[in-house]
Amino acid sequence: MSQVIPFGEVLEAADHLSIDEQPELIAVLARRLAQAGRQRVAADVQEARQEFAEGRCTPTTPEQMMLEILQ
């Protein structure tokens, strides 16, 4: 299991990186965040497909969905 490092310590460590390494750190973090977002979307899609396959939801039009949301 990984150890949780306080945010302030991470910032302090980033300050010790070279000027060339700091943008690379930002790029790596951005790629990891994007990948995590894609994984969340994929999991949501898989869950929705499972619910549909089990008959727990039905297809609807955007108009029907908006009416339900606004009620």
C-alpha positions in Angstrom: 0.0 0.0 0.0 1.3 3.5 -0.9 2.1 6.0 1.8 0.0 9.3 1.7 2.3 12.3 1.4 0.9 15.7 2.6 0.2 18.1 -0.2 2.6 20.7 1.2 5.4 18.2 1.0 4.6 17.4 -2.6 4.8 21.1 -3.5 8.0 21.4 -1.6 9.5 18.5 -3.5 8.3 20.0 -6.8 10.2 23.2 -6.0 13.3 21.1 -5.8 12.9 19.9 -9.4 14.9 21.6 -12.1 13.2 24.2 -14.4 13.1 21.5 -17.1 11.6 18.8 -14.9 8.8 20.9 -13.5 6.8 21.2 -16.8 7.4 17.4 -17.3 5.8 16.8 -13.9 2.8 18.9 -14.8 2.5 16.9 -18.1 2.7 13.6 -16.3 0.1 14.6 -13.8 -2.2 15.9 -16.6 -1.9 12.6 -18.4 -2.7 10.6 -15.3 -5.7 12.8 -14.5 -7.0 12.4 -18.1 -6.5 8.6 -17.9 -8.4 8.5 -14.5 -11.2 10.5 -16.1 -11.4 8.1 -19.0 -11.5 5.1 -16.6 -14.4 6.7 -14.7 -16.3 7.3 -17.9 -15.7 3.7 -19.0 -16.9 2.4 -15.7 -20.0 4.5 -15.8 -20.8 3.3 -19.3 -20.2 -0.3 -18.3 -22.6 0.1 -15.3 -25.2 1.8 -17.5 -25.1 -1.1 -20.0 -25.4 -3.6 -17.2 -28.4 -1.8 -15.8 -30.0 -1.7 -19.2 -29.3 -5.4 -19.8 -30.9 -6.2 -16.5 -34.0 -4.2 -17.4 -33.5 -1.6 -14.7 -33.8 1.2 -17.2 -35.4 1.9 -20.5 -34.5 4.0 -23.6 -35.8 7.6 -23.6 -35.6 10.6 -25.8 -33.8 13.8 -24.7 -37.1 15.6 -24.5 -38.5 12.9 -22.1 -35.4 13.1 -20.0 -35.6 16.9 -19.8 -39.2 16.8 -18.7 -38.3 14.3 -16.0 -35.4 16.5 -14.8 -37.5 19.6 -14.7 -40.4 18.1 -12.7 
